[in-house]
Amino acid sequence: MMIKKPKSTTAKEKLTPFDYTLSIIGGKWKMKIMYQLAFEEVMRYGELKRRIPGITHKVLSSQLSEMERSGILKREEYQQIPPKVEYSLLPRGKTLMPILEEMCKWGVENQ
């Protein structure tokens, strides 16, 4: 008798749609980053850091990398001295903005 191993599933397959959405926008900083990019469209790293009080270099770098891997934002690096890197929301990231707008609206109404 041969015992079959259960099919392995990826972490993404185990998430509910709600959990998946939270994994993309959850945490203290991702929504703040998205908010800044939604209004400015293209921002450099230093400008993002200045506009988000309290965020550390390490956290901002980490969050930007995660969001880039998730297909939420685009990182464009220019080969020049000094180095220039710009960030902008991708169309997939822009589809999340109505959710963030509703959250802000709720905050205004219930604060």
C-alpha positions, 0 to 999 in steps of 0.5 A: 500500500502506497501512502500519498503525501498531501499536496503542498500549498503555498502561503498565498493559497492558504490566505483568505481574500481578507487576509491577502488584502491585509498582507498587502496594505496592512501595518502602520506604514504601507497605507501612509506610503500609498497615500503620499504616492497617490497625491504626488504620483512620483516621489523620491525616497528622501521626499517620502521619508520627510513626508512620513514622520517617525518612519525609519530608514530601515522600515521605509526601505523594507516596506517599499521593497515589499510593496514593489514585490507585491506589484503595488508600486514601481521603483525606477532607478536612474543611473546618475550621480548622485543616484536617483530613485523614484517611486510611483503607484502601479495600476494595481496599487491605484485600485486600492485607493478607494479602500483607503479613501473610505477608511479616511472617510470613516475616520473623519466621521467617527473621530 
